[in-house]
Amino acid sequence: MTDADDARAELLRLRGTIDNIDAALIYMLAERFRATQQVGVLKAEHAMPPSDPAREEQQVARLRALAEEAHLDPEFAEKWFNFVVAEVIRHHTEAAEGR
């Protein structure tokens, strides 16, 4: 085997790892959205607002700290959370309008 063959084999191995992580992330996000949809139904049933700014602020702080511990850019973690929360609030708003 040449160095180039070794590099290609290593590249394939690393890409396989990345593909597995991506699949796990998709399933985890699906599970998260199932839970947040239940929250949305509960909020709608009890006329609670779709968003909870205090909770979101606590979560941002918590996720930024976790990101730092994991050696992940806290700014990225916050952007990811804000993206997910926007979708969650959309679901909660739809649930409230459906009541």
Helices and strands as residue ranges (DSSP letters): H 3-45, H 53-69, H 74-97
